[in-house]
Amino acid sequence: MYTARNYVKAENLAQAWELNQKRANAILGGGCWMRLGKRRYDTLIDLSGLGLDQIEDREDEVALGAMVTLRQLETSSILEWNFGDLFARCTQHIVGVQFRNCATLGGSVAARFGFSDILTALLALDCRVELVKGGIVPLEQYVTMDRDRDVLVRVLVKKAGSKPVYQSARNSQTDLPTLTCALGEHEGRYRAVIGARPQMARVLEGDSLESLLAQTKELPYGSNMRAGADYRRHLAGVLLTRAWKEMEVKQA
Amino acid sequence: MTITVLLNGAKRTDEVQADTTLFDYLRSHGCLSVKCGCETSNCGLCTVHLDGKPVLSCSVPALRADGHTITTLEGLQEEAAEFGAFLADEGAEQCGYCSPGFIMSVLAMAGELKNPTVEDIQAYLAGNLCRCSGYQGQLRAIQKYLQAKGGAKR
């Protein structure tokens, strides 16, 4: 469990950003992952008073506040209407309802967890992130940027009409995923995302299942206590094929 | 630092540290039904309701509960006893250590889901681990409880 000397409920984003410039400070999302560490923080920065727990249905995009919980993502009718069951599917195996009522979107995205189901799903969509100082940048770019001390405000998800499908494999139901896979389609071009390799999710693009399958074989995979690299490489093909079949059924 | 919360219907103001968890705060204020079972945000034993929603009190900083309503099993004794009778009828109370968190989740589910299927129930309660592993008895108890309340599918 972490320890902290101070706790500040930020009054505005400028204050949150200012406080976050100090290396000993940290922004507290849901706290579910942070509590597993033993770091000593000077000040915990709480964004829960800034209205960032909203899912906003805008004209051509859906704006997801950084403090939106995973349970909100799972049960939102706005997200279901626009993106099908993608968000429900990518969250439903994450521990349990009481965990998902705590864990936040911002915590998953800003931390760029390799095992993140959320990042895998978001990367299958056309997403941008809104940062306090960095402005708006594509999610795909954000996840590869060097980590700085900027503050994630929202994730902006473009309404594209396509509804990606989601697959994951786990050793037990509520465990971290062994591998995750999302597949989306836009105007005949397919976008596959393979995550929990166990490194961070990677995006592949192609115009056929065969081309995507060939790319999954070339991705780097790693081994950990959940699975070996070779198994993950094989699993990537399995999940991608399942996702492809599911997408065909949905499109039919 | 000071927090003011509505705990089991009673308003109270207390001093807490920056890193005090809601779990430690509740235990230190007499809510001994709230238990720690894992230290990894995984087991569901410490489940309480924060503004009516089930949360892991081990992961929520006490300061984040400032201005909010917290309900523990101590605040839902009548409802807990009612459901507990169904657990006992099915022999599903077992060692009892996970029961408080489990009952808090069941009561939250009963309020949140309309006519849940077996799969809905299993999915909702996936975050409540039972070391005795007697999940089938718990499932029967929940189904019979919900049927008695007028809302469960076979």
Boltz contact constraints between the chains, C-beta under 6 A:
constraints:
  - contact:
      token1: [A, 3]
      token2: [B, 19]
      max_distance: 6.0
  - contact:
      token1: [A, 4]
      token2: [B, 18]
      max_distance: 6.0
  - contact:
      token1: [A, 4]
      token2: [B, 19]
      max_distance: 6.0
  - contact:
      token1: [A, 5]
      token2: [B, 18]
      max_distance: 6.0
  - contact:
      token1: [A, 6]
      token2: [B, 18]
      max_distance: 6.0
  - contact:
      token1: [A, 7]
      token2: [B, 18]
      max_distance: 6.0
  - contact:
      token1: [A, 7]
      token2: [B, 63]
      max_distance: 6.0
  - contact:
      token1: [A, 31]
      token2: [B, 59]
      max_distance: 6.0
  - contact:
      token1: [A, 32]
      token2: [B, 41]
      max_distance: 6.0
  - contact:
      token1: [A, 32]
      token2: [B, 59]
      max_distance: 6.0
  - contact:
      token1: [A, 35]
      token2: [B, 59]
      max_distance: 6.0
  - contact:
      token1: [A, 48]
      token2: [B, 64]
      max_distance: 6.0
  - contact:
      token1: [A, 95]
      token2: [B, 127]
      max_distance: 6.0
  - contact:
      token1: [A, 96]
      token2: [B, 44]
      max_distance: 6.0
  - contact:
      token1: [A, 96]
      token2: [B, 126]
      max_distance: 6.0
  - contact:
      token1: [A, 96]
      token2: [B, 127]
      max_distance: 6.0
  - contact:
      token1: [A, 97]
      token2: [B, 54]
      max_distance: 6.0
  - contact:
      token1: [A, 97]
      token2: [B, 124]
      max_distance: 6.0
  - contact:
      token1: [A, 97]
      token2: [B, 127]
      max_distance: 6.0
  - contact:
      token1: [A, 98]
      token2: [B, 44]
      max_distance: 6.0
  - contact:
      token1: [A, 98]
      token2: [B, 47]
      max_distance: 6.0
  - contact:
      token1: [A, 98]
      token2: [B, 54]
      max_distance: 6.0
  - contact:
      token1: [A, 98]
      token2: [B, 55]
      max_distance: 6.0
  - contact:
      token1: [A, 98]
      token2: [B, 56]
      max_distance: 6.0
  - contact:
      token1: [A, 98]
      token2: [B, 127]
      max_distance: 6.0
  - contact:
      token1: [A, 99]
      token2: [B, 41]
      max_distance: 6.0
  - contact:
      token1: [A, 99]
      token2: [B, 56]
      max_distance: 6.0
  - contact:
      token1: [A, 99]
      token2: [B, 127]
      max_distance: 6.0
  - contact:
      token1: [A, 101]
      token2: [B, 53]
      max_distance: 6.0
  - contact:
      token1: [A, 101]
      token2: [B, 55]
      max_distance: 6.0
  - contact:
      token1: [A, 102]
      token2: [B, 55]
      max_distance: 6.0
  - contact:
      token1: [A, 102]
      token2: [B, 56]
      max_distance: 6.0
  - contact:
      token1: [A, 102]
      token2: [B, 59]
      max_distance: 6.0
  - contact:
      token1: [A, 173]
      token2: [B, 126]
      max_distance: 6.0
  - contact:
      token1: [A, 174]
      token2: [B, 126]
      max_distance: 6.0
